[in-house]
């Protein structure tokens, strides 16, 4: 535990009591209590206790205090003690911790801790001083992470499922970076395979005025891209008469130029959505560079490749897969998994320690073979490679599902969502729910300027903090004094408690790969702020009322107001949503 630097209104002996501080102090106390019992003759085994043995959590009912721990209940059996008796010993000693106002035993052995106002209130200054850095941690300092997401085929606009991964993937990258990771955002450009042939045939058919091929792609965008291909070819001095080319050559023109145009459009749409990638990796390069052959050679050296029926196989059943996988077919053509082998090895050779892939709901059956591949390479499944599966997204309008895009025809796209609600609301709606559950997005709700709209609710809270700060300046309230011991109102205690949770929430979101935790947290924090702001008797005012003089309490509350705005701003930044100064 460290002391805070001296500042106006702050006693030098005061310090910020963080959960880590309290846990460390409790660990010392628990260790002493256990040793004292052993010295008194109790049959207590040697214990090597760590901070994990002293968990802290926020009580659901804030009347019970600021923090609670079940450490006595966890250790009672191991030290041969009654839980409540052991809790009493720990609580008695804990009252001596600087910054702890009280420690009380509840129920079968819980210990509830209440911090004194000064120790709790110092957090407001800590946050303001830290600014954008508050909430950041060091869980993954130096870890090189490759995060692959979206990777939509360049055969059409980004559909709504890809939009979910765009928002979630970019948010996860931000959160991992906040915990110190060196993250590379990567887009796997699938330009090798039958879907590109179908795309080219669809473009050519549109150009020639023919019906869409039976296995082709429909939608107005196909005609638009076809027109642009023809225009680009005509503008190329080395081109010539596209209409006069044999059909096979025409199709190759549409394949080459069409995929470039479609991919450029995808990149532009994602950029407008606030999502950019560090690497665009082309599947074709795996086969052209020899990456697949290198991967097969590596696995052959390790004894996991065999040949049968004229084909080359990977023995994935040795690593839990339900069947072995063909890598090169008997006709010499590479099977789909061949690209996976080459791509994974390429990432590892580029130095990525953890590789995260975000896939759609139809890829559950893909996980087993991929993890078997990882183990065959000698790596650790779910560590060196992690696969996240996202569920479906449905857009609702007037309570009914939005069935298809006006432009894309058979699918609902990213553009459809953004056109309906804007980038901020779209990103927030896509991020705020766990990806392992189906998501229904109510377009009517997201356009409302009301507390029922979660992104409006959070952004309005931030805008309110900025408005309060602006009005404070006009009223002569500044941050020249900070007296945290004055922050004694119950809503101030609750708000400070919420603010203190932010670093833990960010760390947990990074660990579990769940950005929605940050979104839900800032919604809760916005609620705590609105409750503090709206106390009916005005007892939590930042601004003096009428002719009331400016006091240190007003100045200190401005610190709390600005700290809240900073944390909401930091949280919104982690999910890629703006924090407006006014609404």
KEGUGU-466486 format. One line per 4 residues: number of its first residue (from 1); their letters; for each residue z, y negated, x negated of C-alpha. Coordinates in pm, 1 decimal, always signed. Layout:
<sites>
NUM	a	Z,Y,X ~ ...
</sites>
This chain:
<sites>
1	xxxx	+0.0,+0.0,+0.0 ~ -99.6,-336.8,-140.0 ~ +21.3,-685.4,-60.9 ~ -204.4,-942.6,+92.6
5	xxxx	-281.5,-1254.3,-105.9 ~ -84.1,-1562.9,-18.1 ~ -242.8,-1787.9,+245.5 ~ -117.3,-2059.1,+478.2
9	xxxx	+126.2,-1916.5,+727.8 ~ +140.9,-1571.5,+564.2 ~ +465.8,-1458.7,+399.4 ~ +388.9,-1323.0,+52.6
13	xxxx	+575.2,-1002.2,+130.7 ~ +353.2,-923.5,+431.4 ~ +71.1,-672.1,+398.3 ~ -192.5,-511.3,+611.8
17	xxxx	-75.6,-173.5,+740.3 ~ -384.4,+45.4,+763.7 ~ -385.1,+402.4,+893.0 ~ -435.3,+517.2,+534.1
21	xxxx	-131.1,+316.1,+424.9 ~ +85.6,+460.1,+700.3 ~ -38.8,+813.0,+635.9 ~ +35.6,+782.0,+262.7
25	xxxx	+384.2,+649.0,+330.3 ~ +451.8,+928.3,+580.3 ~ +328.2,+1188.1,+332.8 ~ +589.2,+1067.5,+83.8
29	xxxx	+859.2,+1082.1,+351.6 ~ +761.7,+1427.6,+476.3 ~ +750.6,+1562.2,+121.1 ~ +1099.4,+1421.6,+57.7
33	xxxx	+1237.0,+1565.1,+383.7 ~ +1100.1,+1909.8,+302.8 ~ +1241.0,+1899.9,-52.6 ~ +1579.9,+1786.9,+77.1
37	xxxx	+1590.1,+2084.8,+315.1 ~ +1507.3,+2321.0,+30.3 ~ +1780.3,+2171.3,-190.0 ~ +2024.7,+2214.2,+99.5
41	xxxx	+1963.1,+2587.9,+90.3 ~ +1702.9,+2626.9,+364.4 ~ +1446.1,+2902.4,+315.6 ~ +1149.2,+2667.7,+272.8
45	xxxx	+841.5,+2786.3,+81.6 ~ +669.4,+2572.6,-179.2 ~ +427.9,+2346.6,+7.0 ~ +142.4,+2143.2,-135.0
49	xxxx	+101.7,+1876.5,+130.3 ~ -187.9,+1633.5,+158.3 ~ -281.6,+1345.3,+387.6 ~ -455.5,+1601.2,+612.6
53	xxxx	-111.3,+1739.1,+696.5 ~ -4.9,+1397.9,+828.7 ~ -257.5,+1319.6,+1106.0 ~ -245.5,+991.2,+1291.4
57	xxxx	-403.1,+907.0,+1623.1 ~ -407.1,+621.3,+1866.5 ~ -181.8,+690.7,+2170.5 ~ -380.2,+684.8,+2493.3
61	xxxx	-98.8,+482.9,+2646.6 ~ -41.8,+180.9,+2422.5 ~ +312.1,+148.8,+2561.1 ~ +389.5,+443.3,+2334.1
65	xxxx	+312.6,+242.7,+2021.2 ~ +33.8,+174.1,+1773.3 ~ +9.6,+518.4,+1613.7 ~ +133.4,+870.1,+1684.8
69	xxxx	+164.7,+1182.7,+1470.8 ~ +236.7,+1548.2,+1543.0 ~ +324.8,+1618.2,+1178.8 ~ +669.3,+1755.3,+1270.0
73	xxxx	+521.2,+2002.2,+1517.2 ~ +260.3,+2112.3,+1261.7 ~ +518.5,+2176.4,+988.1 ~ +823.1,+2292.7,+1184.0
77	xxxx	+745.3,+2664.3,+1172.2 ~ +650.9,+2653.5,+803.7 ~ +981.9,+2491.5,+707.3 ~ +1193.8,+2682.8,+960.6
81	xxxx	+1302.4,+2376.0,+1155.6 ~ +1322.6,+2266.4,+1516.7 ~ +1025.1,+2031.0,+1576.1 ~ +1226.3,+1755.0,+1743.3
85	xxxx	+1497.2,+1775.8,+1477.0 ~ +1238.3,+1752.0,+1199.1 ~ +1064.7,+1466.2,+1380.6 ~ +1395.9,+1282.2,+1401.9
89	xxxx	+1449.3,+1304.6,+1026.1 ~ +1098.4,+1175.7,+958.3 ~ +1127.3,+896.3,+1216.1 ~ +1461.3,+775.3,+1075.0
93	xxxx	+1309.5,+744.2,+728.3 ~ +987.1,+589.4,+860.5 ~ +1171.1,+286.6,+999.4 ~ +1218.9,+186.5,+635.0
97	xxxx	+844.0,+153.7,+575.9 ~ +743.7,-209.9,+534.5 ~ +544.1,-314.8,+839.5 ~ +681.9,-43.9,+1071.4
101	xxxx	+890.6,-197.8,+1348.0 ~ +1000.6,+130.2,+1508.2 ~ +949.5,+506.7,+1499.3 ~ +1054.8,+711.5,+1800.7
105	xxxx	+1049.3,+1082.4,+1882.1 ~ +879.6,+1181.9,+2206.1 ~ +822.3,+1507.7,+2391.0 ~ +844.1,+1829.1,+2186.4
109	xxxx	+818.9,+1645.0,+1853.7 ~ +563.2,+1366.0,+1855.5 ~ +648.8,+1055.4,+1655.0 ~ +534.0,+721.0,+1791.8
113	xxxx	+509.4,+431.2,+1548.9 ~ +499.4,+64.4,+1634.2 ~ +395.3,-187.0,+1369.9 ~ +551.4,-529.0,+1347.4
117	xxxx	+324.7,-810.9,+1460.2 ~ +266.3,-954.1,+1112.8 ~ +160.6,-621.9,+962.9 ~ -75.0,-549.5,+1252.7
121	xxxx	-209.3,-902.4,+1279.6 ~ -311.2,-931.8,+915.5 ~ -611.7,-719.0,+1003.5 ~ -782.5,-1020.5,+1161.3
125	xxxx	-791.7,-1207.5,+829.7 ~ -895.0,-894.5,+642.8 ~ -1197.1,-854.7,+871.3 ~ -1304.9,-1218.1,+852.7
129	xxxx	-1273.6,-1215.1,+474.2 ~ -1467.4,-888.0,+445.3 ~ -1747.4,-1003.7,+677.3 ~ -2042.4,-766.1,+686.8
133	xxxx	-1859.2,-525.0,+454.6 ~ -1585.8,-444.1,+705.2 ~ -1628.7,-89.6,+833.0 ~ -1818.4,+33.3,+529.5
137	xxxx	-1680.7,+324.9,+330.5 ~ -1740.8,+549.7,+33.2 ~ -1769.3,+896.6,+186.6 ~ -2119.1,+955.0,+47.0
141	xxxx	-2127.3,+726.3,-255.5 ~ -2430.7,+819.5,-466.7 ~ -2545.9,+1104.8,-241.3 ~ -2925.1,+1119.0,-215.1
145	xxxx	-3031.0,+1193.2,+140.9 ~ -3380.7,+1247.3,+279.0 ~ -3385.1,+1169.3,+650.2 ~ -3703.2,+1282.6,+825.1
149	xxxx	-3748.7,+1170.3,+1182.9 ~ -4007.2,+1085.8,+1448.5 ~ -4302.6,+1243.3,+1259.4 ~ -4515.6,+1227.6,+1574.1
153	xxxx	-4862.8,+1375.4,+1534.3 ~ -5127.8,+1103.0,+1490.2 ~ -5298.6,+1211.6,+1810.2 ~ -5147.3,+961.0,+2052.2
157	xxxx	-4877.2,+696.6,+2105.8 ~ -4512.7,+773.7,+2029.4 ~ -4376.1,+949.0,+2338.7 ~ -4031.6,+883.2,+2479.8
161	xxxx	-3876.5,+1179.9,+2292.3 ~ -4008.7,+1040.0,+1965.2 ~ -3870.4,+701.9,+2066.1 ~ -3524.0,+856.3,+2096.3
165	xxxx	-3548.1,+993.9,+1744.5 ~ -3678.5,+658.5,+1618.0 ~ -3368.6,+480.2,+1747.0 ~ -3121.6,+754.5,+1655.5
169	xxxx	-3278.2,+828.9,+1315.9 ~ -3284.5,+468.1,+1204.9 ~ -2925.3,+420.1,+1325.2 ~ -2811.6,+732.4,+1141.2
173	xxxx	-2976.7,+605.2,+823.2 ~ -2788.5,+274.9,+857.6 ~ -2458.0,+455.1,+915.8 ~ -2505.2,+690.9,+619.6
177	xxxx	-2591.6,+391.9,+402.0 ~ -2274.7,+220.4,+525.2 ~ -2084.8,+516.9,+382.0 ~ -2255.2,+484.5,+44.2
181	xxxx	-2546.9,+728.3,+73.7 ~ -2882.5,+657.4,-88.7 ~ -3104.2,+727.1,+213.1 ~ -3481.7,+765.8,+214.8
185	xxxx	-3640.6,+740.8,+558.6 ~ -3939.6,+975.0,+565.7 ~ -4221.2,+1029.0,+814.6 ~ -4406.7,+1360.7,+794.5
189	xxxx	-4768.0,+1279.8,+875.8 ~ -4909.5,+1597.6,+1029.9 ~ -5275.5,+1559.1,+939.8 ~ -5347.9,+1926.1,+878.6
193	xxxx	-5422.8,+2165.0,+1162.0 ~ -5581.5,+2228.3,+1498.4 ~ -5425.6,+1933.0,+1683.0 ~ -5626.9,+1691.5,+1466.0
197	xxxx	-5945.8,+1883.5,+1552.0 ~ -5862.3,+1853.1,+1923.8 ~ -5799.2,+1481.4,+1877.9 ~ -6135.3,+1433.4,+1705.1
201	xxxx	-6318.3,+1626.4,+1977.1 ~ -6147.3,+1411.7,+2242.5 ~ -6253.2,+1089.5,+2070.4 ~ -6608.6,+1211.2,+2030.8
205	xxxx	-6627.8,+1313.3,+2397.1 ~ -6505.9,+968.6,+2503.3 ~ -6765.0,+804.3,+2277.3 ~ -7044.2,+1016.3,+2423.7
209	xxxx	-6923.4,+968.0,+2781.1 ~ -6843.1,+1336.5,+2820.1 ~ -6543.7,+1485.5,+3004.7 ~ -6226.1,+1535.8,+2801.8
213	xxxx	-6234.5,+1881.2,+2637.1 ~ -6020.9,+2140.3,+2814.5 ~ -5767.1,+2145.9,+2529.6 ~ -5815.9,+1777.0,+2444.8
217	xxxx	-5614.4,+1460.4,+2482.3 ~ -5649.8,+1227.3,+2781.0 ~ -5540.2,+875.2,+2856.8 ~ -5694.3,+531.0,+2821.2
221	xxxx	-5592.3,+510.3,+2455.9 ~ -5850.3,+777.8,+2365.6 ~ -6134.7,+556.9,+2486.6 ~ -5981.7,+255.5,+2307.8
225	xxxx	-5955.2,+440.3,+1975.3 ~ -6306.5,+581.0,+2015.8 ~ -6447.6,+229.3,+2057.1 ~ -6261.5,+112.1,+1748.4
229	xxxx	-6391.0,+407.2,+1543.1 ~ -6747.5,+327.9,+1641.9 ~ -6696.4,-40.0,+1558.3 ~ -6539.3,+40.0,+1222.5
233	xxxx	-6821.3,+278.2,+1132.6 ~ -7085.9,+23.9,+1231.8 ~ -6916.1,-245.1,+1022.0 ~ -6914.7,-22.8,+713.3
237	xxxx	-7221.5,-111.2,+506.5 ~ -7233.1,+244.2,+369.3 ~ -7223.0,+389.2,+721.6 ~ -7529.7,+377.3,+932.5
241	xxxx	-7623.4,+489.9,+1280.2 ~ -7328.1,+686.1,+1421.2 ~ -7529.4,+786.0,+1727.7 ~ -7797.8,+938.7,+1508.2
245	xxxx	-7563.8,+1170.1,+1317.1 ~ -7543.9,+1542.4,+1394.3 ~ -7250.1,+1621.9,+1626.2 ~ -7056.0,+1794.9,+1348.9
249	xxxx	-7077.3,+1484.2,+1130.7 ~ -6988.1,+1260.8,+1424.3 ~ -6674.4,+1465.6,+1484.4 ~ -6575.7,+1431.3,+1117.7
253	xxxx	-6616.0,+1053.0,+1144.0 ~ -6388.1,+1044.1,+1446.2 ~ -6142.2,+1274.0,+1275.2 ~ -6122.3,+1063.6,+958.4
257	xxxx	-6126.6,+711.2,+1100.9 ~ -5955.4,+801.3,+1428.8 ~ -5644.6,+948.4,+1266.8 ~ -5616.9,+646.1,+1036.8
261	xxxx	-5637.1,+405.7,+1329.9 ~ -5394.2,+607.8,+1541.8 ~ -5143.9,+633.8,+1261.2 ~ -5171.3,+261.8,+1186.1
265	xxxx	-5094.9,+194.9,+1551.7 ~ -4793.4,+428.0,+1543.5 ~ -4658.6,+249.1,+1234.3 ~ -4710.0,-90.9,+1398.2
269	xxxx	-4530.7,+16.5,+1718.8 ~ -4237.4,+157.4,+1523.7 ~ -4214.7,-155.3,+1309.7 ~ -4197.4,-368.1,+1624.5
273	xxxx	-3916.2,-135.3,+1736.2 ~ -3725.8,-214.7,+1416.2 ~ -3802.2,+116.9,+1247.3 ~ -3974.6,+134.1,+908.0
277	xxxx	-4007.9,+424.7,+668.5 ~ -3978.6,+442.1,+290.5 ~ -4215.4,+738.4,+259.1 ~ -4510.9,+854.1,+468.2
281	xxxx	-4572.6,+1209.9,+357.4 ~ -4910.4,+1368.7,+436.2 ~ -4909.6,+1737.4,+521.4 ~ -5256.2,+1774.5,+368.0
285	xxxx	-5109.6,+1684.8,+28.9 ~ -4894.8,+1999.5,+30.5 ~ -5204.8,+2215.8,+28.0 ~ -5410.7,+1990.8,-199.6
289	xxxx	-5141.2,+1940.2,-464.7 ~ -5049.1,+2305.3,-508.1 ~ -4699.9,+2252.0,-362.5 ~ -4735.0,+2558.5,-138.0
293	xxxx	-4844.7,+2776.7,-428.9 ~ -4549.1,+2654.8,-638.0 ~ -4307.8,+2737.9,-358.2 ~ -4451.3,+3087.9,-316.4
297	xxxx	-4432.8,+3141.4,-692.8 ~ -4067.7,+3029.9,-698.7 ~ -3976.1,+3264.7,-414.6 ~ -4171.3,+3548.5,-575.0
301	xxxx	-3969.8,+3503.8,-894.1 ~ -3653.3,+3535.3,-687.4 ~ -3776.4,+3858.9,-532.5 ~ -3821.7,+3736.5,-175.1
305	xxxx	-4201.8,+3754.8,-146.2 ~ -4385.8,+4077.0,-64.0 ~ -4735.1,+4176.2,+43.3 ~ -4827.0,+4394.9,+338.2
309	xxxx	-5136.6,+4441.1,+555.1 ~ -5329.1,+4211.8,+325.4 ~ -5093.3,+3918.4,+391.0 ~ -4819.5,+3747.3,+187.5
313	xxxx	-4474.7,+3756.5,+348.7 ~ -4133.2,+3595.1,+299.4 ~ -3844.4,+3838.0,+351.2 ~ -3637.2,+3610.6,+573.1
317	xxxx	-3458.4,+3902.8,+741.5 ~ -3250.4,+3927.7,+424.1 ~ -3099.2,+3594.5,+526.1 ~ -3037.2,+3647.2,+896.4
321	xxxx	-3380.3,+3574.4,+1046.5 ~ -3490.2,+3802.2,+1330.1 ~ -3812.1,+3900.5,+1148.5 ~ -3993.8,+3844.3,+821.9
325	xxxx	-4246.5,+3561.2,+815.1 ~ -4612.0,+3559.9,+717.4 ~ -4677.6,+3287.0,+460.8 ~ -5048.1,+3350.4,+387.5
329	xxxx	-5247.4,+3539.9,+647.7 ~ -5472.2,+3833.0,+560.2 ~ -5775.8,+3603.0,+594.9 ~ -5632.9,+3374.4,+325.3
333	xxxx	-5533.8,+3098.2,+567.8 ~ -5182.5,+2953.2,+524.2 ~ -4938.8,+3018.1,+809.4 ~ -4734.1,+2729.6,+948.4
337	xxxx	-4425.2,+2817.0,+744.2 ~ -4620.9,+2777.1,+421.5 ~ -4610.0,+2399.6,+466.1 ~ -4235.2,+2416.5,+531.1
341	xxxx	-4184.4,+2602.8,+202.5 ~ -4387.4,+2355.2,+1.8 ~ -4234.2,+2052.7,+172.3 ~ -3874.2,+2164.2,+128.5
345	xxxx	-3923.7,+2245.7,-239.5 ~ -4098.6,+1911.6,-287.4 ~ -3798.3,+1727.3,-141.9 ~ -3555.9,+1916.6,-361.4
349	xxxx	-3772.4,+1845.6,-668.8 ~ -3761.0,+1476.9,-576.0 ~ -3384.0,+1498.2,-614.9 ~ -3262.0,+1494.7,-255.9
353	xxxx	-2928.6,+1676.0,-229.0 ~ -2923.2,+1670.9,+149.2 ~ -3231.1,+1687.3,+367.7 ~ -3190.6,+1606.7,+736.5
357	xxxx	-3467.7,+1683.7,+984.6 ~ -3459.7,+1559.3,+1342.4 ~ -3658.5,+1776.9,+1582.5 ~ -3730.5,+1798.6,+1954.0
361	xxxx	-3570.9,+2030.3,+2207.5 ~ -3853.5,+2284.3,+2177.8 ~ -3763.4,+2360.2,+1814.4 ~ -3441.8,+2560.4,+1862.2
365	xxxx	-3619.0,+2879.6,+1755.4 ~ -3723.2,+2708.5,+1436.3 ~ -3373.5,+2680.0,+1290.4 ~ -3315.6,+3043.4,+1190.3
369	xxxx	-3627.9,+3079.1,+978.3 ~ -3571.2,+2739.9,+814.8 ~ -3216.0,+2822.6,+714.1 ~ -3332.9,+3161.1,+586.8
373	xxxx	-3590.5,+2976.9,+375.6 ~ -3318.8,+2749.8,+232.9 ~ -3105.4,+3047.5,+134.9 ~ -3406.2,+3223.6,-18.0
377	xxxx	-3450.1,+2923.4,-246.6 ~ -3085.8,+2964.0,-353.3 ~ -2957.5,+2664.0,-159.3 ~ -2688.1,+2631.2,+106.8
381	xxxx	-2795.1,+2632.4,+473.9 ~ -2667.2,+2339.1,+680.5 ~ -2583.8,+2154.1,+358.9 ~ -2900.0,+2113.8,+154.7
385	xxxx	-3095.0,+2127.7,+480.9 ~ -2957.3,+2008.8,+813.4 ~ -3153.3,+2026.1,+1138.8 ~ -3063.3,+1808.2,+1436.5
389	xxxx	-3210.1,+1892.6,+1776.7 ~ -3259.4,+1622.4,+2038.5 ~ -3283.2,+1685.1,+2409.3 ~ -3525.4,+1539.9,+2662.9
393	xxxx	-3535.2,+1178.4,+2781.4 ~ -3617.7,+1078.7,+3138.9 ~ -3692.8,+726.5,+3253.1 ~ -3581.4,+636.8,+3605.1
397	xxxx	-3716.0,+353.6,+3819.5 ~ -3579.1,+296.2,+4169.8 ~ -3388.9,+622.3,+4119.1 ~ -3705.4,+824.8,+4064.5
401	xxxx	-3847.2,+963.0,+3737.4 ~ -4126.1,+764.1,+3571.7 ~ -4392.9,+1032.1,+3544.2 ~ -4660.0,+901.3,+3310.6
405	xxxx	-4787.8,+609.3,+3113.1 ~ -5063.7,+384.1,+3240.1 ~ -5218.0,+394.6,+2893.9 ~ -5131.5,+741.7,+2764.2
409	xxxx	-5196.6,+924.1,+3089.4 ~ -4987.3,+1239.0,+3072.8 ~ -4680.1,+1113.4,+2884.1 ~ -4426.7,+830.4,+2893.6
413	xxxx	-4429.3,+631.5,+2571.2 ~ -4214.6,+409.9,+2354.2 ~ -4424.1,+114.2,+2467.5 ~ -4349.8,+192.0,+2832.6
417	xxxx	-3976.2,+168.9,+2766.9 ~ -3997.0,-145.5,+2552.2 ~ -4227.0,-317.3,+2800.0 ~ -3976.3,-246.3,+3075.6
421	xxxx	-3648.1,-349.6,+2909.7 ~ -3712.9,-494.7,+2562.1 ~ -3635.2,-363.0,+2214.6 ~ -3257.4,-419.8,+2210.4
425	xxxx	-3189.1,-253.7,+2544.6 ~ -3428.7,+29.8,+2461.9 ~ -3269.2,+104.8,+2125.5 ~ -2916.9,+81.9,+2261.9
429	xxxx	-2992.7,+305.9,+2559.5 ~ -3148.1,+569.8,+2332.9 ~ -2859.8,+566.9,+2083.4 ~ -2548.5,+547.5,+2301.8
433	xxxx	-2555.7,+912.0,+2422.0 ~ -2515.0,+1231.1,+2222.9 ~ -2854.6,+1374.2,+2129.8 ~ -2752.0,+1726.9,+2229.6
437	xxxx	-2754.9,+1623.5,+2595.5 ~ -3044.7,+1525.4,+2819.6 ~ -3069.5,+1150.5,+2862.1 ~ -3158.4,+969.5,+3183.5
441	xxxx	-3235.4,+600.9,+3132.9 ~ -3211.1,+377.3,+3439.2 ~ -3463.1,+98.3,+3383.4 ~ -3321.9,-105.4,+3672.7
445	xxxx	-2973.2,-100.6,+3518.2 ~ -3096.6,-207.5,+3173.9 ~ -3258.3,-521.5,+3312.5 ~ -2942.8,-639.6,+3489.5
449	xxxx	-2735.6,-921.3,+3342.7 ~ -2408.3,-762.2,+3446.9 ~ -2117.9,-566.3,+3305.0 ~ -2275.5,-247.6,+3437.7
453	xxxx	-2545.6,-282.5,+3172.9 ~ -2382.8,-155.0,+2849.6 ~ -2600.3,-347.1,+2602.7 ~ -2554.7,-670.1,+2799.8
457	xxxx	-2177.8,-606.0,+2813.9 ~ -2153.5,-572.5,+2434.6 ~ -2394.2,-852.5,+2346.4 ~ -2220.3,-1083.0,+2593.3
461	xxxx	-1886.8,-1013.1,+2423.9 ~ -2036.0,-1119.5,+2091.5 ~ -2192.3,-1429.7,+2244.2 ~ -1854.9,-1516.1,+2397.0
465	xxxx	-1683.9,-1498.7,+2055.4 ~ -1945.0,-1741.1,+1921.2 ~ -1899.2,-1973.9,+2217.9 ~ -1522.0,-1972.6,+2169.9
469	xxxx	-1565.8,-2051.9,+1800.2 ~ -1805.2,-2339.4,+1876.7 ~ -1571.5,-2486.2,+2137.7 ~ -1276.4,-2442.8,+1902.7
473	xxxx	-1450.2,-2655.7,+1642.8 ~ -1507.8,-2929.7,+1902.1 ~ -1138.4,-2912.2,+2001.3 ~ -1011.3,-2938.2,+1645.6
477	xxxx	-902.9,-2574.9,+1617.8 ~ -985.8,-2430.7,+1276.0 ~ -871.5,-2143.0,+1054.4 ~ -661.1,-2355.3,+819.9
481	xxxx	-349.8,-2158.0,+918.6 ~ -304.6,-1786.3,+977.0 ~ +30.1,-1668.4,+1111.7 ~ -19.5,-1305.3,+1219.2
485	xxxx	+340.0,-1267.0,+1332.4 ~ +247.5,-1487.6,+1628.4 ~ -1.3,-1233.7,+1771.0 ~ +246.9,-1064.7,+2001.6
489	xxxx	+71.5,-1047.0,+2338.7 ~ +0.9,-692.4,+2455.3 ~ -372.5,-762.9,+2476.1 ~ -366.3,-886.0,+2116.6
493	xxxx	-194.2,-569.0,+2004.1 ~ -454.1,-361.7,+2187.0 ~ -742.5,-564.4,+2043.0 ~ -607.3,-535.4,+1687.9
497	xxxx	-565.7,-163.7,+1739.3 ~ -929.3,-137.1,+1844.6 ~ -1049.7,-341.5,+1547.8 ~ -862.6,-117.4,+1309.7
501	xxxx	-1049.3,+186.7,+1436.4 ~ -1395.0,+67.1,+1324.9 ~ -1398.0,+210.3,+967.8 ~ -1278.2,+547.4,+1095.4
505	xxxx	-1543.6,+553.7,+1367.9 ~ -1820.6,+473.9,+1119.1 ~ -1702.8,+745.0,+880.7 ~ -1683.1,+1000.0,+1163.1
509	xxxx	-2027.2,+903.9,+1295.2 ~ -2169.1,+960.7,+946.9 ~ -1989.6,+1292.4,+900.3 ~ -2094.5,+1433.2,+1238.1
513	xxxx	-2441.2,+1270.7,+1232.1 ~ -2360.4,+1106.6,+1567.0 ~ -2459.2,+737.7,+1588.7 ~ -2361.9,+726.2,+1955.3
517	xxxx	-1998.1,+707.9,+1844.5 ~ -2056.0,+358.6,+1706.3 ~ -2223.1,+241.3,+2027.4 ~ -1943.2,+377.5,+2246.3
521	xxxx	-1684.2,+223.1,+2015.7 ~ -1825.2,-128.8,+2040.1 ~ -1838.0,-93.3,+2417.3 ~ -1465.4,-14.7,+2415.4
525	xxxx	-1399.6,-302.4,+2176.0 ~ -1596.3,-538.2,+2399.6 ~ -1372.8,-429.2,+2687.3 ~ -1058.2,-503.2,+2485.6
529	xxxx	-1194.1,-845.7,+2393.2 ~ -1291.7,-933.8,+2749.0 ~ -940.7,-829.3,+2863.3 ~ -780.2,-1050.7,+2596.8
533	xxxx	-1003.4,-1344.8,+2682.4 ~ -945.8,-1317.0,+3056.4 ~ -563.2,-1303.5,+3071.3 ~ -497.4,-1493.4,+3393.0
537	xxxx	-205.1,-1706.1,+3283.1 ~ -396.4,-1842.4,+2983.8 ~ -134.8,-1713.6,+2739.6 ~ -399.3,-1589.1,+2496.8
541	xxxx	-605.7,-1909.6,+2482.1 ~ -774.3,-2006.6,+2157.3 ~ -833.9,-2358.5,+2287.9 ~ -549.3,-2594.9,+2379.3
545	xxxx	-524.2,-2674.7,+2748.6 ~ -563.8,-3036.8,+2856.6 ~ -359.0,-3264.8,+2630.3 ~ -179.1,-2972.0,+2467.8
549	xxxx	-163.0,-3015.1,+2087.3 ~ -334.5,-2769.2,+1854.3 ~ -79.5,-2520.6,+1719.7 ~ -73.9,-2248.2,+1458.2
553	xxxx	-97.9,-1996.8,+1739.7 ~ -432.6,-2144.2,+1846.6 ~ -554.7,-2131.2,+1486.3 ~ -439.4,-1773.9,+1441.1
557	xxxx	-606.2,-1663.7,+1762.7 ~ -930.6,-1811.7,+1633.4 ~ -903.7,-1569.1,+1341.8 ~ -868.0,-1284.3,+1591.8
561	xxxx	-1162.1,-1411.8,+1795.6 ~ -1384.9,-1438.3,+1488.9 ~ -1273.4,-1097.9,+1359.1 ~ -1376.8,-940.4,+1688.7
565	xxxx	-1716.4,-1107.6,+1676.7 ~ -1764.8,-981.9,+1321.7 ~ -1689.0,-620.6,+1412.7 ~ -1912.8,-626.5,+1720.5
569	xxxx	-2187.2,-776.8,+1503.8 ~ -2137.6,-510.9,+1237.4 ~ -2143.8,-235.7,+1497.8 ~ -2457.7,-363.7,+1665.8
573	xxxx	-2620.7,-387.5,+1323.7 ~ -2551.5,-19.5,+1260.8 ~ -2745.2,+75.7,+1574.6 ~ -3022.7,-172.1,+1505.1
577	xxxx	-2946.4,-410.2,+1791.7 ~ -2922.9,-787.6,+1764.5 ~ -2600.7,-984.8,+1814.0 ~ -2705.9,-1301.2,+2000.4
581	xxx	-2501.0,-1620.9,+1976.9 ~ -2569.6,-1702.3,+2340.5 ~ -2682.8,-1510.3,+2647.6
</sites>
